[in-house]
Amino acid sequence: MIRIENVSFKHRATPILTDISLDIPKGGVVALIGPNGAGKSTLLSLVARLQPLQTGSISVDGLPVDTTPGRDLAKVLAILRQDTTIASRLRVRELVGFGRFPHGRGRLTDDDNAIVDGAIAQFDLADLSDRFIETLSGGQRQRALVAMAFAQGTDYLLLDEPLNNLDMYYARALMRSLRSVADVNGKTVVIVLHDINQASAHADRIVAMKGGRIVADGTPAEILTSDVLDAVFGFRMRVETIDGTPFALHQF
Amino acid sequence: MTAAVSKPSPWTGLIAGLGLAVLFVLSLAVGVSPLPVNRMLSDPEAMQLLAVSRLPRTLAAVLCGAGLAIAGLIMQTLSRNRFVEPATAGTAQSAELGILLVTLLFPAAALWVKTLFAGSVALVGTSIFLATAHRLPPQQPFLVPLFGIVYGGVIGAVATFAAWQADLLQFLSVWTNGEFSGVLRGRYELLWIAALMVAVAWIVADRLTIMALGRETSIGLGIDYARMMQIGLVIVSVITALAVVVVGMIPFVGLAVPNIVSRLMGDNVRGTLGWVAAGGAGLVLACDIAGRLIRYPYEIPVGTVMGVVGGVVFLWLLFRRGGHG
């Protein structure tokens, strides 16, 4: 379980997060939604100890993120940040292989290689595996980064807008992969999404943030209503339910 | 990462090894006093020349070249910028300032004490450079080397001023322009510490590759980023200080070699480290041999030869990059 208690965060004098408390039980897909500047990415980076905690506490499976050795946390929790730029000339297979670093400290066993091969196959990277990352398109690179996070093989997977740069085909494929690791392997996926319909179609739970606070928290059916979405995004949109899944028609 | 590296063919390694061996033997043979290869082992005078002068000189060139190339590689990793190296970004200048200060304050100190002092000043100078480089916008990759050149220039100017005041300008030029003609047995052995630093770099090679992916990816993979930064800084500073104190600074090795290796083989340090070290050793050996031959029987310092060779390579790298967008 990820337990976030009374977390506040300021950038200089500007409050980014105000008194956030949130429990995310093990297993399932949780989507974080909200307008730009809501604090979603900051919250994710605090859970992944990429920034120091200022107030409050966060623990993952009982391990406090601010005092647990980074090496131990890396076996429990993987994060993919938004807009990760890779300037290194690494081949796709090498990059995905580094996802196994927390486990073998650089030495790849047969098991590690099998996991790396699995991640490469799952994200359709086999044909690209000997290419240098810098020669890939934005979407291909994004898939390689997601495969690296998958290869890390952690129980918790934090993804910050992983659908950026992905076309419809791969966006759908990624969401289905996430759904399947949650259902089949019991993993916990926390994902920041801008497309609330992706959240509705694939997440078990949606947490909506605005202005550094959590403003709504519930199942897709509870969150995707005209009233809640108005409160979060600031305009009314029509919501239609198709085959039991609510979809927001936010284009009109 | 054994399975993940697509290795260059064994022939490449063999040819490179042979090339290095040829340079090594050439370096033993070339010099003002002739070294007759055919009766080298029977002639005690020739053996003496080999043991006291030629072999130390050759080993010094190999150690300096390998060390400085690795220092360049690590500095580029830490700053996440391909265009910096110890000679142009303040590390060498800080080491020069350090050795100047310790020479002024404690002229009788042992060579290793002076090296330690120079290394410490280099550590401070490089830390300040990196702390600043990380604040520069990453969208402007040329700002970092530009800042490094200005920063190194300022420290170099302070050293020059201090040396001028103390009437030590000649000493300073010994440290700023590398040459191997003064290398004798008993005067270069500190350089073996550079080999030790290269070994440390080998141990942390995978972590260096990950560090080049950035702070957040490193932390995500469980690397103690701050600690690794310190280890990298120590390696860079120690190697640079050793080079400055023992033979004088040799520019461009740390820039040209890692960039060429990266072009050819990528940036997986576990796979490229050996090539970078061997390339640095070969380049410095070749430049030293050229310096001994161009105006035979006089010598041109290796730093000068390297300045010309490295400058051309640097320009080539810049234009190549421009061509690729």
Boltz contact constraints between the chains, C-beta under 6 A:
constraints:
  - contact:
      token1: [A, 50]
      token2: [B, 216]
      max_distance: 6.0
  - contact:
      token1: [A, 50]
      token2: [B, 219]
      max_distance: 6.0
  - contact:
      token1: [A, 70]
      token2: [B, 222]
      max_distance: 6.0
  - contact:
      token1: [A, 71]
      token2: [B, 222]
      max_distance: 6.0
  - contact:
      token1: [A, 74]
      token2: [B, 221]
      max_distance: 6.0
  - contact:
      token1: [A, 74]
      token2: [B, 222]
      max_distance: 6.0
  - contact:
      token1: [A, 79]
      token2: [B, 220]
      max_distance: 6.0
  - contact:
      token1: [A, 81]
      token2: [B, 216]
      max_distance: 6.0
  - contact:
      token1: [A, 88]
      token2: [B, 212]
      max_distance: 6.0
  - contact:
      token1: [A, 88]
      token2: [B, 267]
      max_distance: 6.0
  - contact:
      token1: [A, 89]
      token2: [B, 262]
      max_distance: 6.0
  - contact:
      token1: [A, 89]
      token2: [B, 266]
      max_distance: 6.0
  - contact:
      token1: [A, 89]
      token2: [B, 267]
      max_distance: 6.0
  - contact:
      token1: [A, 90]
      token2: [B, 267]
      max_distance: 6.0
  - contact:
      token1: [A, 90]
      token2: [B, 268]
      max_distance: 6.0
  - contact:
      token1: [A, 93]
      token2: [B, 4]
      max_distance: 6.0
  - contact:
      token1: [A, 94]
      token2: [B, 4]
      max_distance: 6.0
  - contact:
      token1: [A, 94]
      token2: [B, 268]
      max_distance: 6.0
  - contact:
      token1: [A, 97]
      token2: [B, 1]
      max_distance: 6.0
  - contact:
      token1: [A, 97]
      token2: [B, 4]
      max_distance: 6.0
  - contact:
      token1: [A, 98]
      token2: [B, 210]
      max_distance: 6.0
  - contact:
      token1: [A, 101]
      token2: [B, 221]
      max_distance: 6.0
  - contact:
      token1: [A, 102]
      token2: [B, 221]
      max_distance: 6.0
  - contact:
      token1: [A, 102]
      token2: [B, 222]
      max_distance: 6.0
  - contact:
      token1: [A, 106]
      token2: [B, 206]
      max_distance: 6.0
  - contact:
      token1: [A, 108]
      token2: [B, 3]
      max_distance: 6.0
  - contact:
      token1: [A, 113]
      token2: [B, 3]
      max_distance: 6.0
